[in-house]
Amino acid sequence: MSRTKEKQNEIRVVNIRMVREPSLYSETPVSTPQDVMEVIAKEFATYDREVFGILNLKTNGQIINMNVCSVGTLNASMVNGREVFKSAILSNAGSFICFHVHPSGNPEPSEEDKAVTEKLVTAGKYLDIPLLDHCIIAGGSGEMFSFKANGLMDEIRQNMRSEICER
């Protein structure tokens, strides 16, 4: 067999592993939206585009790490469940909190934000890695909207239970 033929049939072997980056955030446990605000809002409020990330948590609420899953445009960020859960699984997270930036300065969730949250709650249920909160940070001011503090997490979970009962 020629060497050229060997190269064409070559199957590359890859490894997937997490690489530690320099620490940016506190290791203080997060249990309230205010805790999340203290950890991430100052940094992310300065971004001029939508950035979507997650905080992977131990079972006691201590932050394992932070992962930026998507960097978008001025008013949109593509959020893919596979990218969100990759670091949660590799980190052996007990739960996670997602966050993203609204560069417009308005922290109110859009319908797309609500749909993404529902998708991540559903996926987290099946993977046994629950989404605890989704926090939206207003660009410039750092003001924050918490799905949990505003009752939207409970509403999403209640809607999921209703849909299951209807089936």
C-alpha positions as CSV (number, residue, x, y, z in Angstrom):
1,M,0.0,0.0,0.0
2,S,1.4,3.4,-0.9
3,R,2.0,6.1,1.6
4,T,-0.6,8.4,-0.1
5,K,-3.2,5.7,0.3
6,E,-2.4,5.4,4.0
7,K,-2.8,9.1,4.6
8,Q,-6.3,9.1,2.9
9,N,-7.5,6.3,5.2
10,E,-5.9,7.7,8.3
11,I,-8.3,8.1,11.2
12,R,-7.2,10.8,13.6
13,V,-7.4,10.1,17.3
14,V,-8.4,13.0,19.4
15,N,-8.7,13.7,23.1
16,I,-11.2,16.1,24.7
17,R,-10.1,17.7,28.0
18,M,-10.6,20.8,29.9
19,V,-7.7,23.2,30.0
20,R,-7.3,25.4,33.1
21,E,-7.1,29.1,32.3
22,P,-6.1,31.8,34.8
23,S,-8.8,32.4,37.4
24,L,-11.0,35.4,37.0
25,Y,-13.7,34.8,39.6
26,S,-14.4,34.1,43.2
27,E,-14.8,30.7,44.6
28,T,-17.5,31.9,46.9
29,P,-20.7,29.8,46.8
30,V,-23.5,31.3,44.8
31,S,-27.1,30.8,46.1
32,T,-28.8,34.1,45.2
33,P,-29.0,36.3,42.1
34,Q,-27.1,38.9,44.0
35,D,-24.2,36.4,44.5
36,V,-24.2,35.9,40.7
37,M,-24.2,39.6,40.2
38,E,-21.1,40.1,42.4
39,V,-19.3,37.4,40.5
40,I,-19.9,38.2,36.9
41,A,-21.8,41.5,36.3
42,K,-18.8,43.9,36.7
43,E,-16.8,42.0,34.0
44,F,-19.6,41.3,31.5
45,A,-21.4,44.7,31.7
46,T,-18.6,46.2,29.6
47,Y,-19.2,43.9,26.6
48,D,-20.5,45.5,23.4
49,R,-22.1,42.3,22.1
50,E,-24.2,39.4,23.4
51,V,-22.1,36.9,25.3
52,F,-23.6,33.8,26.7
53,G,-21.9,31.8,29.4
54,I,-22.5,29.4,32.3
55,L,-21.2,29.0,35.8
56,N,-20.7,25.3,36.6
57,L,-21.4,24.6,40.3
58,K,-20.6,21.9,42.8
59,T,-23.5,20.5,44.8
60,N,-22.8,23.0,47.6
61,G,-23.1,26.0,45.2
62,Q,-19.4,26.7,44.9
63,I,-18.3,27.7,41.5
64,I,-16.2,25.1,39.7
65,N,-15.6,27.3,36.6
66,M,-17.1,29.7,34.2
67,N,-17.4,28.9,30.5
68,V,-18.3,31.4,27.7
69,C,-20.4,29.3,25.3
70,S,-21.1,31.9,22.7
71,V,-20.1,35.3,21.6
72,G,-22.6,36.9,19.3
73,T,-23.5,40.1,17.7
74,L,-25.0,43.4,18.9
75,N,-28.4,41.8,19.5
76,A,-28.1,38.1,19.2
77,S,-26.1,35.1,20.4
78,M,-26.5,31.6,19.2
79,V,-26.9,29.2,22.1
80,N,-26.5,25.5,21.4
81,G,-27.3,23.0,24.2
82,R,-24.3,20.8,23.2
83,E,-21.9,23.7,23.9
84,V,-23.6,24.6,27.1
85,F,-23.5,21.1,28.6
86,K,-20.0,20.2,27.3
87,S,-18.2,22.0,30.1
88,A,-20.9,21.1,32.7
89,I,-20.4,17.4,32.0
90,L,-16.6,17.6,31.8
91,S,-16.5,19.7,35.1
92,N,-18.8,17.1,36.8
93,A,-21.1,20.0,37.7
94,G,-24.0,19.3,40.0
95,S,-25.9,22.2,38.5
96,F,-25.3,25.4,36.6
97,I,-26.4,29.0,36.2
98,C,-26.4,30.6,32.8
99,F,-26.0,34.3,32.0
100,H,-25.8,36.6,29.1
101,V,-25.3,40.2,28.2
102,H,-27.8,42.6,26.6
103,P,-25.6,45.3,25.2
104,S,-28.7,47.5,24.7
105,G,-28.8,48.1,28.4
106,N,-32.2,46.6,28.9
107,P,-32.1,43.5,31.1
108,E,-35.6,42.3,30.4
109,P,-35.7,38.8,28.8
110,S,-36.9,38.4,25.2
111,E,-39.1,35.6,24.0
112,E,-35.9,34.0,22.6
113,D,-34.3,34.2,26.0
114,K,-37.3,32.4,27.5
115,A,-37.2,29.7,24.8
116,V,-33.5,29.1,25.4
117,T,-34.0,28.8,29.1
118,E,-36.9,26.3,28.7
119,K,-34.7,24.3,26.3
120,L,-31.8,24.2,28.9
121,V,-34.1,23.4,31.8
122,T,-35.4,20.4,29.8
123,A,-32.0,19.2,28.7
124,G,-30.7,19.6,32.3
125,K,-33.5,17.5,33.6
126,Y,-32.5,14.6,31.3
127,L,-28.8,15.0,32.1
128,D,-29.3,15.4,35.8
129,I,-27.6,18.8,35.7
130,P,-30.3,21.3,36.6
131,L,-30.3,24.9,35.5
132,L,-30.8,27.0,38.6
133,D,-31.1,30.4,37.1
134,H,-30.7,32.5,34.0
135,C,-29.3,36.0,34.6
136,I,-29.3,38.8,32.0
137,I,-26.8,41.6,32.5
138,A,-27.6,45.0,31.1
139,G,-24.6,46.4,29.2
140,G,-23.3,49.6,30.7
141,S,-25.2,49.7,33.9
142,G,-24.6,46.1,35.0
143,E,-28.2,45.9,36.1
144,M,-29.4,42.3,36.2
145,F,-32.6,40.4,35.6
146,S,-32.8,37.0,37.3
147,F,-35.3,34.4,35.9
148,K,-35.3,32.8,39.4
149,A,-35.9,36.0,41.4
150,N,-38.7,37.0,39.0
151,G,-40.5,33.6,39.2
152,L,-39.8,32.6,35.6
153,M,-37.8,29.5,36.5
154,D,-40.8,28.2,38.5
155,E,-43.1,29.1,35.7
156,I,-41.0,27.2,33.1
157,R,-40.8,24.1,35.4
158,Q,-44.6,24.3,36.0
159,N,-45.3,24.5,32.3
160,M,-43.0,21.4,31.8
161,R,-45.0,19.5,34.4
162,S,-48.3,20.5,32.7
163,E,-47.1,19.4,29.3
164,I,-46.1,16.0,30.7
165,C,-49.5,15.5,32.4
166,E,-51.3,16.4,29.2
167,R,-49.5,13.6,27.3
